[in-house]
Amino acid sequence: MSFGVALSVRSNLGTTPISCIPYVLSFKFPLSLGTITILFNTLLIIIQILILRSKFPKIQLLQIIVNFIFGYFIDFSLYLTINIIPTSYVMQWFICFISCIIIALGVFFEVNSHAIVLPGEGVSLAIHSVTHTDFGKLKTYFDTTNVILGVIMSLIFFGTFKGVGLGTIFAGVVVGYIVRFYRKLFLLLTNKHQ
């Protein structure tokens, strides 16, 4: 998933919604995107604990460790992709779409592993466990909220859209749908083999 985040940055269309707020803040503060992601995700872990209270699975405290690894790999993936410089608008959208596919696949595997999740998915799962709303829909709502907050922060800090773009909005809408597609495909394939 960190590689998908890096690709979204390299598309120059705005990063993915889960990284939207940290990416906007990375223009404001002298910290890397990975470091700000770690700080932001720590806040999301606290939100999960507040939502679930005593029902917060203790194993999910390992999100703290996963969070640090994820933040590091975002910075590492940005380093690996430093030479990806789209030369056309079509190439920007191609990179953006590939980033959405990678991120959605990561979210699908992460959530369906029933193991440790990243804090962004953890918040959606916490809300799902309380409301029983479809996870894919919650993921779309959560991503859209991140985009709105990223836009507000960008306008407050810079008076323009910085770190937020059409690719951000696209990913905010599409990633949840791609996750649901992977889920349906997985159910179809696993039912055929039973």
Secondary structure, DSSP 4 states (H G I P E B T S, - for coil): -HHHHHHHHHTTS---HHHHHHHHHHHHSSS-HHHHHHHHHHHHHHHHHHHHGGGS-GGGGGHHHHHHHHHHHHHHHHHHTTT----SHHHHHHHHHHHHHHHHHHHHHHHHTTS---HHHHHHHHHHHHH---HHHHHHHHHHHHHHHHHHHHHHHHSS-SS--HHHHHHHHHHHHHHHHHHHHHHHHHHHT-
